[in-house]
Amino acid sequence: MERKKLPGRTIASIGIILLLIPLTIWFFWKNGNERYLLAGLLIVIYTMIPFFMVFEARRPQAREIVVIAVMCAIAVASRAAFIMVPHFKPMGAVIMLTAVAFGPEAGFLTGAVSVLASNFIFGQGPWTPWQMFAFGIGGFLFGLIFYRKHNGEHKPIVLAITGFAITFLIIGPLLDTSAIFTMANMIDVTNMPAVYLAGIPVNLVHASACFMTMLLFSKPLLERLQRIKTKYGMMEDEV
């Protein structure tokens, strides 16, 4: 049986996630963290590359770009709506559900753009590229797991548990790591275990927000996205 090769866009995404974005964050950190908005802009450009590689055989339609922009806006609004509730932000769930509907590349792009946009409300800083990196990875991994699985039908509880795990085990620790590097003048890197332990309660709240959002809204949201996708033939490509 012939082994199926990974699509070029997936290989590009892995290279960007594992090499290009970390190198960009490291470069700006080594040079003082002052140009964090430039770093964020570069990360958005990087994430656009594999997303547009989905359209290797044709040009993207305007409605496809608009839908992704709308999902970014919903993600930003979901974060802003809970601005008074510390750490309880459903944004990660919206990003991951976008990846389920439109693919890991779309989740990667939505995660990065949503963080950059929402931080104009919550505050930009040297943590912004780290947050873009973390939520982009979360969306990408969730899309790899669930995109095109089970004919588009997903049990909310399975989505919720997986979203909780990715948020708690991957997104949260990456955000904790950003604290070590962006506040290096105040935090001794030898105390890294203490930083990660201190982040557990925050990550639990964040992951719980993702879990509850998935459980309550994944089914209706995915049904509507699937209808839009089917009606207009959006994001259709060969697997």
N, CA, C and O of each residue as an XYZ file, in Angstrom:
956
protein
N       0.845     -1.194      0.000
C       0.000      0.000      0.000
C       0.883      1.248      0.000
O       1.784      1.383      0.828
N       0.616      2.144     -0.927
C       1.433      3.341     -1.055
C       1.133      4.321      0.074
O      -0.023      4.626      0.365
N       2.184      4.798      0.690
C       2.021      5.750      1.776
C       1.693      7.124      1.201
O       2.305      7.567      0.228
N       0.741      7.775      1.804
C       0.317      9.091      1.335
C       1.271     10.155      1.853
O       1.575     10.205      3.045
N       1.744     11.010      0.944
C       2.665     12.055      1.326
C       1.900     13.207      1.968
O       0.735     13.459      1.658
N       2.590     13.896      2.869
C       2.009     15.082      3.469
C       1.879     16.171      2.416
O       2.791     16.353      1.610
N       0.759     16.905      2.404
C       0.635     18.031      1.475
C       1.734     19.054      1.715
O       2.237     19.199      2.829
N       2.096     19.760      0.649
C       3.154     20.753      0.770
C       2.838     21.829      1.788
O       3.729     22.310      2.488
N       1.563     22.210      1.873
C       1.181     23.265      2.813
C       1.366     22.810      4.263
O       1.698     23.617      5.132
N       1.149     21.498      4.524
C       1.336     20.986      5.876
C       2.811     20.976      6.244
O       3.179     21.305      7.371
N       3.651     20.597      5.292
C       5.092     20.627      5.520
C       5.557     22.061      5.768
O       6.379     22.319      6.648
N       5.011     22.996      4.969
C       5.352     24.407      5.155
C       4.921     24.891      6.533
O       5.656     25.620      7.199
N       3.724     24.483      6.959
C       3.215     24.893      8.269
C       4.114     24.377      9.388
O       4.431     25.107     10.327
N       4.520     23.116      9.281
C       5.383     22.531     10.306
C       6.716     23.268     10.369
O       7.236     23.536     11.453
N       7.268     23.594      9.194
C       8.519     24.342      9.162
C       8.382     25.719      9.786
O       9.269     26.174     10.508
N       7.263     26.383      9.504
C       7.021     27.711     10.064
C       6.867     27.632     11.577
O       7.424     28.448     12.311
N       6.095     26.627     12.044
C       5.832     26.495     13.474
C       7.091     26.120     14.248
O       7.366     26.689     15.304
N       7.851     25.169     13.728
C       8.988     24.637     14.474
C      10.271     25.432     14.281
O      11.177     25.348     15.110
N      10.362     26.208     13.193
C      11.627     26.872     12.898
C      11.484     28.385     12.735
O      12.107     29.153     13.469
N      10.658     28.814     11.768
C      10.643     30.219     11.391
C      10.101     31.130     12.504
O      10.713     32.149     12.822
N       8.957     30.763     13.094
C       8.387     31.610     14.149
C       9.274     31.624     15.396
O       9.540     32.703     15.926
N       9.747     30.456     15.893
C      10.659     30.515     17.047
C      11.910     31.340     16.789
O      12.371     32.058     17.676
N      12.469     31.244     15.578
C      13.656     32.045     15.265
C      13.331     33.540     15.262
O      14.134     34.359     15.708
N      12.149     33.883     14.757
C      11.742     35.293     14.743
C      11.574     35.821     16.161
O      12.055     36.905     16.489
N      10.882     35.043     17.004
C      10.694     35.457     18.398
C      12.040     35.578     19.106
O      12.266     36.536     19.846
N      12.928     34.621     18.887
C      14.254     34.651     19.510
C      15.043     35.872     19.053
O      15.694     36.535     19.861
N      14.983     36.170     17.754
C      15.736     37.306     17.213
C      15.292     38.615     17.852
O      16.124     39.424     18.262
N      13.975     38.825     17.937
C      13.486     40.074     18.504
C      13.726     40.130     20.017
O      13.963     41.202     20.572
N      13.663     38.977     20.673
C      13.960     38.944     22.114
C      15.422     39.317     22.368
O      15.726     40.086     23.280
N      16.323     38.762     21.550
C      17.747     39.044     21.716
C      18.062     40.513     21.460
O      19.058     41.041     21.953
N      17.203     41.161     20.685
C      17.451     42.564     20.347
C      16.565     43.526     21.138
O      16.373     44.673     20.734
N      16.023     43.056     22.270
C      15.380     43.956     23.205
C      13.875     43.942     23.268
O      13.300     44.646     24.098
N      13.203     43.166     22.422
C      11.743     43.020     22.490
C      10.951     44.280     22.117
O       9.721     44.259     22.135
N      11.656     45.395     21.774
C      10.923     46.633     21.536
C      10.079     46.592     20.268
O       9.053     47.267     20.190
N      10.494     45.814     19.281
C       9.786     45.782     17.997
C       8.815     44.593     17.948
O       8.792     43.837     16.977
N       8.023     44.443     19.005
C       7.119     43.297     19.075
C       6.006     43.369     18.032
O       5.528     42.331     17.573
N       5.584     44.580     17.649
C       4.546     44.691     16.616
C       5.077     44.247     15.257
O       4.350     43.640     14.470
N       6.340     44.549     14.984
C       6.957     44.072     13.744
C       7.048     42.549     13.760
O       6.787     41.894     12.750
N       7.422     41.986     14.915
C       7.464     40.528     15.040
C       6.080     39.937     14.805
O       5.947     38.924     14.120
N       5.050     40.563     15.369
C       3.685     40.081     15.170
C       3.268     40.138     13.723
O       2.633     39.210     13.219
N       3.618     41.222     13.042
C       3.282     41.347     11.617
C       3.966     40.256     10.798
O       3.354     39.678      9.900
N       5.230     39.973     11.106
C       5.944     38.909     10.392
C       5.275     37.560     10.613
O       5.165     36.763      9.682
N       4.827     37.299     11.837
C       4.167     36.023     12.128
C       2.874     35.891     11.335
O       2.567     34.814     10.825
N       2.112     36.983     11.226
C       0.891     36.946     10.407
C       1.234     36.613      8.959
O       0.551     35.808      8.326
N       2.293     37.235      8.433
C       2.707     36.955      7.052
C       3.102     35.494      6.903
O       2.747     34.851      5.915
N       3.843     34.961      7.890
C       4.234     33.553      7.830
C       2.995     32.644      7.774
O       2.941     31.698      6.989
N       2.012     32.949      8.615
C       0.839     32.073      8.692
C      -0.024     32.156      7.442
O      -0.806     31.248      7.161
N       0.116     33.245      6.690
C      -0.649     33.367      5.453
C      -0.118     32.443      4.358
O      -0.855     32.060      3.450
N       1.165     32.089      4.450
C       1.776     31.278      3.387
C       1.104     29.911      3.258
O       0.614     29.591      2.175
N       1.055     29.080      4.322
C       0.388     27.776      4.167
C      -1.113     27.908      3.930
O      -1.705     27.061      3.262
N      -1.744     28.970      4.472
C      -3.180     29.146      4.236
C      -3.446     29.325      2.746
O      -4.350     28.687      2.206
N      -2.695     30.164      2.081
C      -2.934     30.396      0.658
C      -2.426     29.247     -0.207
O      -2.795     29.143     -1.376
N      -1.583     28.386      0.358
C      -1.177     27.188     -0.382
C      -2.327     26.195     -0.519
O      -2.258     25.280     -1.340
N      -3.398     26.369      0.286
C      -4.604     25.545      0.116
C      -5.167     25.732     -1.283
O      -5.796     24.828     -1.833
N      -4.939     26.911     -1.855
C      -5.526     27.243     -3.155
C      -4.504     27.062     -4.275
O      -4.361     27.920     -5.145
N      -3.796     25.933     -4.241
C      -2.759     25.690     -5.246
C      -3.341     25.580     -6.650
O      -2.703     25.974     -7.626
N      -4.556     25.043     -6.746
C      -5.131     24.776     -8.061
C      -6.051     25.894     -8.556
O      -6.517     25.850     -9.694
N      -6.311     26.872     -7.729
C      -7.213     27.961     -8.133
C      -6.987     29.165     -7.241
O      -6.297     29.092     -6.225
N      -7.590     30.280     -7.649
C      -7.494     31.481     -6.828
C      -8.503     31.400     -5.680
O      -9.585     30.835     -5.837
N      -8.139     31.973     -4.518
C      -9.124     32.015     -3.434
C     -10.264     32.956     -3.779
O     -10.056     33.990     -4.415
N     -11.473     32.594     -3.356
C     -12.617     33.453     -3.561
C     -12.681     34.487     -2.437
O     -12.220     34.247     -1.321
N     -13.264     35.641     -2.762
C     -13.356     36.707     -1.762
C     -14.136     36.233     -0.541
O     -13.801     36.591      0.588
N     -15.182     35.426     -0.763
C     -16.010     34.977      0.371
C     -15.219     34.098      1.328
O     -15.510     34.064      2.523
N     -14.210     33.379      0.805
C     -13.388     32.538      1.677
C     -12.536     33.386      2.619
O     -12.371     33.050      3.792
N     -12.005     34.472      2.104
C     -11.225     35.376      2.938
C     -12.137     36.073      3.940
O     -11.764     36.279      5.095
N     -13.341     36.436      3.484
C     -14.285     37.128      4.366
C     -14.694     36.235      5.533
O     -14.774     36.705      6.668
N     -14.952     34.961      5.272
C     -15.366     34.049      6.336
C     -14.266     33.916      7.387
O     -14.551     33.924      8.584
N     -13.022     33.796      6.955
C     -11.920     33.715      7.914
C     -11.824     35.012      8.712
O     -11.568     34.986      9.916
N     -12.030     36.148      8.041
C     -12.005     37.436      8.746
C     -13.124     37.509      9.781
O     -12.926     38.030     10.879
N     -14.303     36.985      9.428
C     -15.427     36.967     10.365
C     -15.107     36.094     11.568
O     -15.425     36.468     12.697
N     -14.483     34.932     11.351
C     -14.122     34.051     12.463
C     -13.086     34.721     13.368
O     -13.119     34.552     14.587
N     -12.161     35.486     12.762
C     -11.205     36.238     13.584
C     -11.935     37.273     14.431
O     -11.613     37.470     15.602
N     -12.926     37.933     13.824
C     -13.690     38.946     14.562
C     -14.474     38.314     15.709
O     -14.552     38.882     16.799
N     -15.053     37.136     15.464
C     -15.784     36.440     16.529
C     -14.830     36.048     17.655
O     -15.168     36.164     18.833
N     -13.632     35.582     17.282
C     -12.641     35.210     18.297
C     -12.253     36.418     19.139
O     -12.155     36.321     20.362
N     -12.032     37.560     18.484
C     -11.681     38.783     19.214
C     -12.824     39.191     20.139
O     -12.599     39.539     21.299
N     -14.067     39.145     19.614
C     -15.230     39.529     20.425
C     -15.414     38.595     21.612
O     -15.794     39.037     22.697
N     -15.147     37.301     21.415
C     -15.308     36.343     22.510
C     -14.298     36.593     23.619
O     -14.573     36.321     24.788
N     -13.140     37.104     23.259
C     -12.146     37.462     24.276
C     -12.537     38.758     24.977
O     -12.445     38.870     26.200
N     -12.975     39.740     24.181
C     -13.323     41.037     24.748
C     -14.563     40.962     25.642
O     -14.679     41.711     26.612
N     -15.488     40.056     25.312
C     -16.737     39.957     26.077
C     -16.487     39.568     27.528
O     -17.292     39.880     28.406
N     -15.372     38.886     27.781
C     -15.062     38.435     29.144
C     -13.878     39.203     29.721
O     -13.106     38.676     30.522
N     -13.751     40.458     29.298
C     -12.606     41.260     29.731
C     -12.564     41.442     31.246
O     -11.494     41.630     31.825
N     -13.748     41.386     31.892
C     -13.808     41.566     33.342
C     -13.623     40.264     34.117
O     -13.572     40.269     35.347
N     -13.523     39.138     33.383
C     -13.358     37.827     34.039
C     -11.928     37.357     33.803
O     -11.606     36.960     32.683
N     -11.068     37.386     34.795
C      -9.661     37.037     34.588
C      -9.470     35.630     34.024
O      -9.959     34.642     34.572
N      -8.738     35.577     32.905
C      -8.260     34.321     32.316
C      -9.354     33.465     31.666
O      -9.033     32.490     30.987
N     -10.633     33.801     31.856
C     -11.708     33.014     31.253
C     -12.013     33.614     29.883
O     -12.806     34.548     29.761
N     -11.371     33.059     28.853
C     -11.504     33.604     27.505
C     -11.804     32.467     26.526
O     -10.988     31.559     26.368
N     -12.979     32.508     25.862
C     -13.356     31.446     24.919
C     -12.660     31.536     23.564
O     -12.947     30.731     22.679
N     -11.764     32.482     23.383
C     -11.164     32.711     22.072
C     -10.518     31.458     21.489
O     -10.642     31.188     20.295
N      -9.830     30.696     22.331
C      -9.168     29.492     21.838
C     -10.130     28.512     21.211
O      -9.795     27.868     20.218
N     -11.334     28.385     21.777
C     -12.330     27.466     21.221
C     -12.777     27.907     19.836
O     -12.946     27.075     18.945
N     -12.970     29.218     19.644
C     -13.377     29.734     18.330
C     -12.294     29.460     17.294
O     -12.590     29.064     16.167
N     -11.048     29.670     17.679
C      -9.923     29.404     16.776
C      -9.890     27.929     16.384
O      -9.724     27.595     15.211
N     -10.049     27.053     17.368
C      -9.994     25.613     17.092
C     -11.168     25.158     16.227
O     -10.992     24.306     15.357
N     -12.349     25.704     16.445
C     -13.503     25.326     15.633
C     -13.347     25.815     14.193
O     -13.832     25.173     13.261
N     -12.677     26.940     14.012
C     -12.364     27.399     12.657
C     -11.477     26.384     11.949
O     -11.647     26.116     10.760
N     -10.525     25.821     12.696
C      -9.631     24.810     12.127
C     -10.392     23.537     11.765
O     -10.082     22.893     10.763
N     -11.390     23.172     12.576
C     -12.195     21.990     12.265
C     -12.957     22.201     10.962
O     -13.037     21.298     10.130
N     -13.513     23.391     10.788
C     -14.345     23.665      9.613
C     -13.523     23.881      8.347
O     -13.915     23.424      7.274
N     -12.386     24.574      8.459
C     -11.676     25.021      7.258
C     -10.238     24.519      7.145
O      -9.548     24.833      6.176
N      -9.786     23.747      8.125
C      -8.467     23.159      8.016
C      -7.452     23.760      8.975
O      -7.642     24.873      9.466
N      -6.375     23.028      9.244
C      -5.365     23.480     10.211
C      -4.700     24.785      9.818
O      -4.352     25.589     10.683
N      -4.516     25.009      8.501
C      -3.886     26.255      8.070
C      -4.758     27.458      8.417
O      -4.253     28.504      8.826
N      -6.077     27.301      8.250
C      -7.003     28.373      8.614
C      -6.998     28.604     10.119
O      -7.101     29.743     10.575
N      -6.879     27.520     10.899
C      -6.803     27.661     12.347
C      -5.539     28.381     12.779
O      -5.562     29.222     13.677
N      -4.447     28.043     12.133
C      -3.161     28.690     12.404
C      -3.258     30.196     12.153
O      -2.855     31.001     12.992
N      -3.800     30.566     10.983
C      -3.935     31.975     10.618
C      -4.894     32.701     11.555
O      -4.600     33.806     12.011
N      -6.042     32.083     11.846
C      -7.032     32.707     12.725
C      -6.465     32.948     14.117
O      -6.712     33.992     14.720
N      -5.704     31.983     14.628
C      -5.106     32.147     15.946
C      -4.158     33.321     16.007
O      -4.220     34.124     16.937
N      -3.279     33.429     15.023
C      -2.290     34.505     15.033
C      -2.948     35.873     14.868
O      -2.627     36.809     15.600
N      -3.867     35.990     13.908
C      -4.503     37.285     13.630
C      -5.396     37.715     14.792
O      -5.413     38.891     15.157
N      -6.132     36.778     15.373
C      -7.051     37.110     16.472
C      -6.305     37.659     17.678
O      -6.759     38.609     18.316
N      -5.162     37.062     17.989
C      -4.370     37.553     19.126
C      -3.843     38.954     18.846
O      -3.943     39.842     19.693
N      -3.279     39.149     17.654
C      -2.729     40.463     17.319
C      -3.824     41.528     17.385
O      -3.600     42.609     17.930
N      -5.002     41.237     16.837
C      -6.095     42.205     16.830
C      -6.639     42.460     18.233
O      -6.866     43.609     18.613
N      -6.849     41.390     19.006
C      -7.443     41.559     20.335
C      -6.500     42.241     21.311
O      -6.948     42.834     22.292
N      -5.206     42.166     21.055
C      -4.262     42.828     21.955
C      -4.256     44.344     21.797
O      -3.641     45.042     22.602
N      -4.932     44.864     20.774
C      -5.140     46.302     20.719
C      -6.164     46.722     21.777
O      -6.275     47.900     22.115
N      -6.906     45.745     22.292
C      -7.827     45.984     23.412
C      -7.142     45.654     24.732
O      -7.219     46.419     25.694
N      -6.470     44.503     24.766
C      -5.899     44.005     26.018
C      -4.488     44.520     26.285
O      -3.984     44.418     27.404
N      -3.861     45.069     25.262
C      -2.517     45.611     25.443
C      -1.467     44.849     24.655
O      -1.290     43.644     24.839
N      -0.772     45.558     23.774
C       0.328     44.966     23.030
C       1.581     44.977     23.890
O       1.718     45.795     24.799
N       2.478     44.074     23.597
C       3.727     44.009     24.333
C       4.586     42.893     23.784
O       4.196     42.240     22.816
N       5.747     42.655     24.374
C       6.629     41.587     23.899
C       6.017     40.205     24.035
O       6.529     39.239     23.470
N       4.915     40.102     24.786
C       4.209     38.825     24.900
C       3.346     38.527     23.678
O       2.933     37.384     23.481
N       3.066     39.542     22.852
C       2.161     39.355     21.713
C       2.637     38.268     20.745
O       1.847     37.387     20.405
N       3.900     38.290     20.283
C       4.333     37.212     19.370
C       4.207     35.826     19.995
O       3.866     34.862     19.310
N       4.486     35.726     21.307
C       4.346     34.437     21.991
C       2.893     33.971     21.978
O       2.615     32.800     21.720
N       1.976     34.883     22.254
C       0.562     34.525     22.260
C       0.099     34.115     20.861
O      -0.659     33.156     20.714
N       0.553     34.835     19.840
C       0.216     34.472     18.459
C       0.726     33.074     18.132
O       0.031     32.271     17.510
N       1.946     32.803     18.560
C       2.558     31.494     18.359
C       1.753     30.403     19.051
O       1.468     29.364     18.457
N       1.384     30.641     20.317
C       0.680     29.627     21.109
C      -0.695     29.316     20.536
O      -1.044     28.150     20.353
N      -1.481     30.357     20.252
C      -2.831     30.117     19.748
C      -2.817     29.611     18.311
O      -3.707     28.864     17.907
N      -1.805     30.018     17.534
C      -1.670     29.474     16.183
C      -1.413     27.970     16.211
O      -2.017     27.212     15.452
N      -0.507     27.546     17.097
C      -0.223     26.114     17.243
C      -1.468     25.371     17.707
O      -1.773     24.290     17.202
N      -2.198     25.953     18.679
C      -3.407     25.304     19.169
C      -4.411     25.064     18.066
O      -4.970     23.972     17.958
N      -4.648     26.088     17.233
C      -5.569     25.928     16.124
C      -5.080     24.916     15.098
O      -5.859     24.116     14.581
N      -3.787     24.959     14.809
C      -3.217     24.052     13.816
C      -3.336     22.593     14.265
O      -3.763     21.739     13.488
N      -2.966     22.305     15.506
C      -3.028     20.928     16.011
C      -4.466     20.418     16.050
O      -4.733     19.270     15.695
N      -5.385     21.272     16.481
C      -6.790     20.867     16.539
C      -7.302     20.551     15.141
O      -8.050     19.592     14.955
N      -6.905     21.349     14.164
C      -7.303     21.080     12.787
C      -6.720     19.786     12.258
O      -7.397     19.046     11.544
N      -5.466     19.503     12.598
C      -4.856     18.241     12.162
C      -5.625     17.039     12.705
O      -5.761     16.019     12.028
N      -6.123     17.169     13.926
C      -6.822     16.053     14.568
C      -8.221     15.851     13.984
O      -8.637     14.716     13.755
N      -8.947     16.945     13.741
C     -10.374     16.816     13.450
C     -10.801     17.205     12.038
O     -11.904     16.847     11.625
N      -9.981     17.916     11.290
C     -10.405     18.330      9.956
C     -10.590     17.119      9.040
O      -9.704     16.274      8.917
N     -11.761     17.054      8.401
C     -12.115     15.973      7.487
C     -12.243     14.622      8.169
O     -12.142     13.593      7.500
N     -12.458     14.590      9.460
C     -12.663     13.329     10.171
C     -14.151     13.074     10.361
O     -14.925     14.008     10.569
N     -14.545     11.819     10.290
C     -15.914     11.400     10.577
C     -16.947     12.153      9.733
O     -18.052     12.441     10.191
N     -16.557     12.467      8.480
C     -17.486     13.138      7.572
C     -18.024     14.451      8.134
O     -19.167     14.827      7.876
N     -17.201     15.131      8.893
C     -17.597     16.429      9.425
C     -18.454     16.362     10.662
O     -18.848     17.404     11.184
N     -18.764     15.153     11.163
C     -19.594     15.044     12.361
C     -18.689     14.774     13.567
O     -17.919     13.814     13.586
N     -18.802     15.634     14.555
C     -17.937     15.531     15.723
C     -18.785     15.621     16.984
O     -19.700     16.441     17.069
N     -18.481     14.791     17.942
C     -19.189     14.841     19.210
C     -18.658     16.012     20.035
O     -17.448     16.132     20.223
N     -19.542     16.872     20.525
C     -19.086     18.034     21.302
C     -18.200     17.663     22.476
O     -17.249     18.386     22.773
N     -18.486     16.549     23.158
C     -17.696     16.180     24.325
C     -16.257     15.830     23.925
O     -15.314     16.120     24.661
N     -16.098     15.201     22.748
C     -14.751     14.862     22.271
C     -13.989     16.132     21.913
O     -12.816     16.276     22.257
N     -14.662     17.054     21.221
C     -14.041     18.330     20.889
C     -13.664     19.089     22.165
O     -12.586     19.676     22.253
N     -14.563     19.067     23.146
C     -14.337     19.804     24.391
C     -13.146     19.253     25.163
O     -12.316     20.016     25.656
N     -13.061     17.942     25.268
C     -11.949     17.330     26.006
C     -10.623     17.589     25.299
O      -9.619     17.895     25.942
N     -10.623     17.466     23.977
C      -9.395     17.719     23.223
C      -8.984     19.177     23.319
O      -7.803     19.486     23.478
N      -9.968     20.085     23.221
C      -9.664     21.503     23.362
C      -9.102     21.829     24.729
O      -8.169     22.623     24.851
N      -9.669     21.216     25.761
C      -9.152     21.401     27.122
C      -7.700     20.949     27.200
O      -6.850     21.652     27.747
N      -7.420     19.768     26.646
C      -6.065     19.212     26.725
C      -5.057     20.085     25.991
O      -3.980     20.362     26.518
N      -5.395     20.523     24.775
C      -4.467     21.356     24.006
C      -4.229     22.686     24.702
O      -3.101     23.178     24.745
N      -5.292     23.267     25.247
C      -5.144     24.547     25.944
C      -4.292     24.403     27.193
O      -3.407     25.221     27.444
N      -4.558     23.358     27.979
C      -3.863     23.189     29.252
C      -2.425     22.705     29.073
O      -1.538     23.115     29.821
N      -2.189     21.843     28.095
C      -0.882     21.204     27.958
C       0.044     21.887     26.957
O       1.260     21.707     27.021
N      -0.515     22.669     26.035
C       0.320     23.276     24.991
C       0.235     24.801     25.017
O       1.248     25.478     25.189
N      -0.980     25.342     24.847
C      -1.113     26.797     24.794
C      -0.678     27.431     26.116
O       0.113     28.374     26.127
N      -1.197     26.911     27.225
C      -0.870     27.465     28.525
C       0.619     27.469     28.829
O       1.163     28.519     29.169
N       1.306     26.317     28.717
C       2.746     26.314     28.979
C       3.549     27.234     28.060
O       4.553     27.806     28.487
N       3.119     27.386     26.796
C       3.809     28.319     25.904
C       3.659     29.759     26.397
O       4.598     30.552     26.324
N       2.469     30.083     26.900
C       2.266     31.422     27.453
C       3.088     31.613     28.729
O       3.595     32.705     28.987
N       3.217     30.557     29.519
C       4.070     30.631     30.704
C       5.532     30.859     30.308
O       6.254     31.619     30.954
N       5.947     30.192     29.244
C       7.314     30.358     28.755
C       7.559     31.800     28.333
O       8.648     32.337     28.533
N       6.539     32.422     27.749
C       6.699     33.819     27.327
C       6.981     34.716     28.519
O       7.728     35.687     28.404
N       6.381     34.395     29.678
C       6.634     35.196     30.875
C       8.104     35.133     31.271
O       8.675     36.131     31.710
N       8.713     33.967     31.116
C      10.118     33.798     31.481
C      11.019     34.667     30.612
O      11.973     35.272     31.101
N      10.707     34.724     29.317
C      11.577     35.444     28.394
C      11.269     36.931     28.317
O      12.184     37.748     28.215
N       9.988     37.292     28.365
C       9.640     38.711     28.229
C       9.852     39.470     29.523
O       9.890     40.700     29.516
N       9.992     38.755     30.643
C      10.248     39.410     31.925
C      11.563     38.898     32.498
O      11.693     38.705     33.707
N      12.531     38.683     31.622
C      13.800     38.071     32.030
C      14.549     38.893     33.064
O      15.352     38.361     33.829
N      14.279     40.211     33.083
C      14.978     41.035     34.066
C      14.402     40.861     35.469
O      15.012     41.289     36.449
N      13.219     40.227     35.567
C      12.595     40.043     36.879
C      12.497     38.576     37.276
O      12.364     38.261     38.459
N      12.562     37.679     36.300
C      12.400     36.256     36.580
C      13.681     35.519     36.230
O      14.165     35.605     35.101
N      14.212     34.819     37.165
C      15.408     34.015     36.942
C      14.988     32.736     36.221
O      14.121     32.002     36.695
N      15.615     32.476     35.067
C      15.224     31.304     34.288
C      15.500     30.011     35.037
O      14.963     28.967     34.668
N      16.317     30.050     36.069
C      16.547     28.839     36.857
C      15.310     28.466     37.680
O      15.206     27.351     38.192
N      14.385     29.406     37.797
C      13.142     29.136     38.530
C      11.992     28.761     37.611
O      10.828     28.960     37.958
N      12.309     28.223     36.447
C      11.280     27.866     35.468
C      10.212     26.927     36.026
O       9.029     27.139     35.760
N      10.587     25.891     36.796
C       9.534     25.020     37.347
C       8.517     25.783     38.182
O       7.325     25.481     38.134
N       8.975     26.770     38.948
C       8.057     27.560     39.770
C       7.110     28.379     38.900
O       5.940     28.556     39.240
N       7.623     28.879     37.774
C       6.779     29.663     36.858
C       5.676     28.782     36.282
O       4.513     29.185     36.230
N       6.048     27.576     35.848
C       5.042     26.680     35.268
C       4.026     26.227     36.315
O       2.839     26.102     36.014
N       4.480     25.983     37.530
C       3.546     25.598     38.592
C       2.581     26.731     38.916
O       1.392     26.499     39.138
N       3.098     27.955     38.943
C       2.242     29.110     39.222
C       1.220     29.319     38.109
O       0.159     29.900     38.339
N       1.538     28.848     36.903
C       0.630     29.030     35.778
C      -0.481     28.001     35.713
O      -1.415     28.161     34.926
N      -0.410     26.940     36.521
C      -1.416     25.874     36.446
C      -2.832     26.375     36.724
O      -3.734     26.053     35.951
N      -3.077     27.149     37.791
C      -4.454     27.627     38.016
C      -4.983     28.485     36.867
O      -6.146     28.364     36.484
N      -4.129     29.348     36.319
C      -4.535     30.188     35.190
C      -4.873     29.318     33.981
O      -5.885     29.536     33.315
N      -4.028     28.342     33.707
C      -4.249     27.465     32.553
C      -5.501     26.612     32.721
O      -6.179     26.299     31.742
N      -5.808     26.236     33.961
C      -7.030     25.474     34.210
C      -8.277     26.306     33.898
O      -9.236     25.802     33.313
N      -8.256     27.578     34.292
C      -9.392     28.454     33.999
C      -9.527     28.654     32.494
O     -10.625     28.590     31.940
N      -8.398     28.896     31.847
C      -8.395     29.103     30.399
C      -8.903     27.861     29.667
O      -9.724     27.959     28.755
N      -8.408     26.697     30.077
C      -8.824     25.445     29.456
C     -10.295     25.157     29.731
O     -10.985     24.602     28.876
N     -10.777     25.521     30.897
C     -12.191     25.328     31.229
C     -13.083     26.183     30.341
O     -14.160     25.748     29.935
N     -12.637     27.394     30.041
C     -13.394     28.254     29.126
C     -13.503     27.614     27.755
O     -14.562     27.648     27.129
N     -12.406     27.029     27.287
C     -12.413     26.330     25.998
C     -13.356     25.134     26.051
O     -14.134     24.912     25.123
N     -13.289     24.366     27.132
C     -14.131     23.177     27.296
C     -15.608     23.556     27.248
O     -16.378     22.939     26.512
N     -16.010     24.551     28.015
C     -17.411     24.937     28.093
C     -17.913     25.496     26.766
O     -19.040     25.214     26.360
N     -17.084     26.282     26.093
C     -17.473     26.849     24.804
C     -17.668     25.749     23.769
O     -18.640     25.766     23.013
N     -16.749     24.800     23.737
C     -16.874     23.673     22.813
C     -18.140     22.878     23.099
O     -18.875     22.518     22.179
N     -18.388     22.609     24.356
C     -19.523     21.780     24.738
C     -20.842     22.437     24.364
O     -21.772     21.758     23.928
N     -20.930     23.744     24.528
C     -22.194     24.449     24.312
C     -22.397     24.898     22.864
O     -23.524     24.912     22.368
N     -21.307     25.265     22.188
C     -21.482     25.944     20.902
C     -20.852     25.241     19.703
O     -21.059     25.673     18.569
N     -20.091     24.171     19.921
C     -19.410     23.546     18.782
C     -20.393     22.990     17.751
O     -20.189     23.168     16.550
N     -21.444     22.328     18.197
C     -22.378     21.710     17.255
C     -23.101     22.750     16.397
O     -23.066     22.633     15.172
N     -23.761     23.769     16.982
C     -24.449     24.745     16.130
C     -23.498     25.549     15.249
O     -23.816     25.840     14.095
N     -22.338     25.908     15.785
C     -21.404     26.700     14.988
C     -20.848     25.899     13.818
O     -20.779     26.406     12.698
N     -20.454     24.656     14.064
C     -19.914     23.833     12.983
C     -20.970     23.508     11.933
O     -20.659     23.431     10.745
N     -22.213     23.316     12.361
C     -23.289     23.065     11.394
C     -23.463     24.254     10.454
O     -23.631     24.074      9.248
N     -23.423     25.453     10.998
C     -23.580     26.644     10.162
C     -22.385     26.848      9.241
O     -22.548     27.203      8.073
N     -21.187     26.622      9.766
C     -19.993     26.754      8.931
C     -19.973     25.717      7.820
O     -19.557     26.006      6.698
N     -20.426     24.504      8.136
C     -20.464     23.456      7.126
C     -21.466     23.786      6.027
O     -21.209     23.514      4.854
N     -22.606     24.371      6.394
C     -23.599     24.753      5.384
C     -23.051     25.834      4.468
O     -23.245     25.788      3.253
N     -22.364     26.808      5.057
C     -21.749     27.859      4.241
C     -20.700     27.270      3.313
O     -20.631     27.612      2.132
N     -19.895     26.388      3.858
C     -18.824     25.768      3.081
C     -19.372     24.941      1.919
O     -18.854     24.995      0.804
N     -20.430     24.173      2.199
C     -21.035     23.333      1.167
C     -21.739     24.177      0.105
O     -21.607     23.913     -1.090
N     -22.474     25.177      0.536
C     -23.246     26.015     -0.385
C     -22.354     26.715     -1.390
O     -22.680     26.786     -2.575
N     -21.243     27.226     -0.927
C     -20.381     28.029     -1.804
C     -19.137     27.285     -2.290
O     -18.310     27.853     -3.003
N     -19.003     25.999     -1.897
C     -17.846     25.220     -2.334
C     -16.546     25.798     -1.839
O     -15.558     25.851     -2.571
N     -16.547     26.232     -0.592
C     -15.387     26.919     -0.038
C     -14.333     25.950      0.480
O     -14.651     24.862      0.960
N     -13.082     26.359      0.375
C     -11.954     25.631      0.922
C     -11.872     24.198      0.387
O     -11.330     23.315      1.052
N     -12.405     23.973     -0.797
C     -12.385     22.615     -1.338
C     -11.028     22.359     -1.985
O     -10.599     23.092     -2.877
N     -10.365     21.311     -1.520
C      -9.077     20.923     -2.087
C      -8.912     19.439     -1.921
O      -9.654     18.792     -1.181
N      -7.949     18.914     -2.604
C      -7.689     17.477     -2.520
C      -6.955     17.163     -1.245
O      -6.020     17.872     -0.872
N      -7.366     16.111     -0.570
C      -6.694     15.710      0.660
C      -5.471     14.879      0.332
O      -4.761     14.441      1.237
